[in-house]
Amino acid sequence: MKKATIQLETLTCPSCAMKIEKAVKSLDGVDKDSVNVTFMSSKVKLEFDDDKLSVDTIEKTIKSLGYEVKKIQIKD
């Protein structure tokens, strides 16, 4: 499992954070219990299996909801 921290452009409301969290949790390969979207800091933290899921897919999922990704950090 890898850990990802994704910095987003500023989120405008808590419901935006909930929408992103729900979408990321639905991806196959994401540890559902690890997903945390923080509205105040506009960050998404999660753990994922990189054999099942790419960072690009996570980024595309967030972008498909209308949000911009500023930076992604991956740790083993």
C-alpha positions as CSV (number, residue, x, y, z in Angstrom):
1,M,0.0,0.0,0.0
2,K,1.1,3.5,-0.8
3,K,0.1,6.7,1.0
4,A,-0.9,9.8,-1.0
5,T,-1.4,13.4,0.0
6,I,-3.2,15.4,-2.6
7,Q,-3.3,19.2,-2.3
8,L,-6.3,20.7,-4.1
9,E,-7.2,24.2,-5.1
10,T,-9.2,25.8,-2.3
11,L,-12.4,23.9,-1.5
12,T,-15.4,26.3,-1.2
13,C,-17.6,24.3,1.1
14,P,-17.7,21.2,3.4
15,S,-20.0,19.4,1.0
16,C,-17.3,19.7,-1.7
17,A,-15.0,17.7,0.6
18,M,-17.7,15.1,1.2
19,K,-18.3,14.7,-2.6
20,I,-14.6,14.1,-3.2
21,E,-14.3,11.7,-0.3
22,K,-17.3,9.6,-1.6
23,A,-15.8,9.5,-5.1
24,V,-12.3,8.5,-4.0
25,K,-13.7,5.8,-1.6
26,S,-15.6,4.3,-4.5
27,L,-12.3,3.5,-6.5
28,D,-11.2,-0.1,-6.5
29,G,-7.8,-0.3,-4.7
30,V,-8.4,2.5,-2.2
31,D,-8.4,1.6,1.5
32,K,-11.8,3.1,2.3
33,D,-11.0,3.6,6.0
34,S,-7.9,5.7,5.2
35,V,-9.6,8.4,3.0
36,N,-9.7,11.8,4.7
37,V,-10.6,15.0,2.9
38,T,-9.9,18.1,5.0
39,F,-12.0,21.1,4.0
40,M,-9.9,23.7,5.8
41,S,-6.5,22.6,4.3
42,S,-8.0,21.4,1.0
43,K,-6.1,18.1,1.3
44,V,-7.0,14.5,0.5
45,K,-5.1,11.8,2.3
46,L,-5.5,8.1,1.5
47,E,-3.8,4.8,1.2
48,F,-4.1,2.8,-2.0
49,D,-2.9,-0.4,-3.7
50,D,-0.8,0.7,-6.6
51,D,-1.1,-2.7,-8.2
52,K,-4.9,-2.0,-8.6
53,L,-5.0,1.8,-9.0
54,S,-2.8,4.5,-10.4
55,V,-2.3,8.0,-9.1
56,D,-3.5,9.3,-12.5
57,T,-6.9,7.6,-12.0
58,I,-7.3,9.2,-8.6
59,E,-6.4,12.6,-10.0
60,K,-8.8,12.1,-13.0
61,T,-11.6,11.2,-10.6
62,I,-11.1,14.4,-8.6
63,K,-10.8,16.5,-11.8
64,S,-14.0,14.9,-13.2
65,L,-15.9,16.4,-10.2
66,G,-14.6,19.9,-11.2
67,Y,-11.7,20.3,-8.7
68,E,-8.1,21.2,-9.5
69,V,-5.2,19.2,-8.1
70,K,-2.2,21.4,-7.2
71,K,0.3,18.8,-5.9
72,I,0.5,15.0,-5.2
73,Q,2.9,13.4,-2.7
74,I,3.3,9.6,-2.7
75,K,5.0,7.6,0.1
76,D,5.6,3.9,0.4
